[in-house]
Amino acid sequence: MLISFAIFSYVRSDKMARLNIQFGSDSFFEGLKIINKKNGVTEWILTARRADLAKDGKEALLSGIEMKLEKQGMIVQAEKGLYDMETKHVSIDGVITAHNENYVITTRQVLIDSTGGILETGDEVKIEGKKFNLEGRGMKADNNEQKVRILNNVKATFNR
């Protein structure tokens, strides 16, 4: 049921702290769209209202983020994030929601390894489904293995 969203435990380390780096350049994009394909098939589409480029051009500070994970039917939305153009990792911060037709996941920080189909967070997580609610701290999931784990302080409510 939760297999289409992959989030891994990402304890506030370097990657999330990098959201505060200084982007001193005047280079930016409005209406950025990045499409990632594998073997000719679209895996994900990342759009951002604005992307400010780092001076070295390897990272972009994003705002107004939406990431569509095509195969999983999942849409991730966030206020801001950092996209690493070399690794294709996206660190997102702020109010984050991920949803498909079966459930909605909310948290505050996520690292997305888009090439590995992995997302991770060490923050509080809430999952609301049609017949259940889950809460906890930290979540690990892998789309390739179709597994999701809430790591700590798990509370679950199932509705009939």
N, C-alpha and C positions, 0 to 999 in steps of 0.2 A: 504494500500500500504506500509506503513511504519511499519506495525504491527509486523514484525518479528524481529525488533531490539528494545531492551528496554534500555533506558538510563535515569537516574534520575539526577536532579540537585544536584551536589556534589560540594559545595563551598569549596575551598582549606582548608580543616580542618586537623585534626590530621592524618587521614588515608594517605593523599597524602604526608604530611610532613614526614611520616615514611619511605618513599622511600630513605631518606637520612640517615637512621640508620646505625650503624657500624656493619658489619658482620665480626667478628674477627676470625672466625673459618676457618680451612682449608678444611672443608667438603663441597663438591659440587657435583652436578650431571651434566653430559653432556648428552644432548639429553633426557631431562625429558619429560614424557608423563603421564598425569593424565586423566583418563576416569571416568566420573560421570554417573551412571545409576540410574534410578528410575523404580522400578517394572520390572527390567530386560531390560529396554529400555534405550539406550544411549541418554542422554540429551545433554552433551557437552564433548568435548575433548580439553584439554589444553596441548600444547606442548611448550617447551622452549629450545633454543639452550644450555642454561646453567642455573642452579639454585644453588645459594650459600645459604647454610642453616644458620639460626641464631643459636647462641649457645644453646638456649633452644629447638631447633628443631621444633618450632611452626610456623615459617615463613620461606619463601624462597624468596630471591631476584632473580628475573627472568630477563633474557635478550633473545632477539630474540623470542618474544612471538607470538603464533598463537592459537586462541581459536575458535573452530568450534561449533556453536550452531546448532546441528543436525536438530531438529524439525523445526527451522526457516530458515534453509538453509543459514545461515549467517556465515561469517568468519571475525573475528576481529584480526588485526595484530598490533603489537606495538613493540617499541624498548626495553622498560624495564617495570618491574612491581614488585609488592609485593604480594605473595600468602599467605593467612592465612589458615593454614591447619585445624584449628578448625572450623572456620566459613565458609570456602570455598569462602571467598571474595577475589577478585583480584583487586588491585589498580594498574592501568597502567598509564604510563606517557611517554611523548615524542610524536612523530608523530604517531597518531592512525588512522587507517582506518578500517572501517567495510563495508562489501559489500555482496550483493547477486546478483541475475540476474537482479533486477529492479533498484537498486540505490547504491550509495556509500556515506558513512558518514565519515567525517573527523573531528577530534578535537585533543586536546593536553592532556587532563586528563580524566580518566573515573574510576569509581568504579563499579565493577560488583558483584552483589549479585547473585551468580550462583544458589543457592538453591531457591531463590524467583523469578528467571527469570527477574531480574531488573538490569538496568545499569543507571548510572547517571553522569552528568557533569555540572559544572558551567562555563565552558570555552566556547569560540567561537565554533560554530558548523556549518558545511556546509554539505548540503545534495544535491547530484546531481542525478537526476533521468532521465529517458528517455524523459520525457515531462515536467520536472520542475526542478527548482533550489531553495533551501531554505537556508537562512543564519540566524543566530541569536546567542544569548548568553544563554547558559544553555539549557538543554533538559531533559525531563522526559519521560520515557516510561516504560511500563510494558507488557511483553509478555503474561502474563496470562490474562490481560484485553484487550490486543491488542490495546493499546493506546500509542500515542507518542505526546508529547507537547514540542514545543520550547518556552522558557519562556520569553525572552526579546529581544527587537530590531529585530523583525522578518522582513525579506525582502524575498519576494517570486516572482519568475518569472515562468510563465507557457508558454510553447511552444506548438504550434499546430502541 
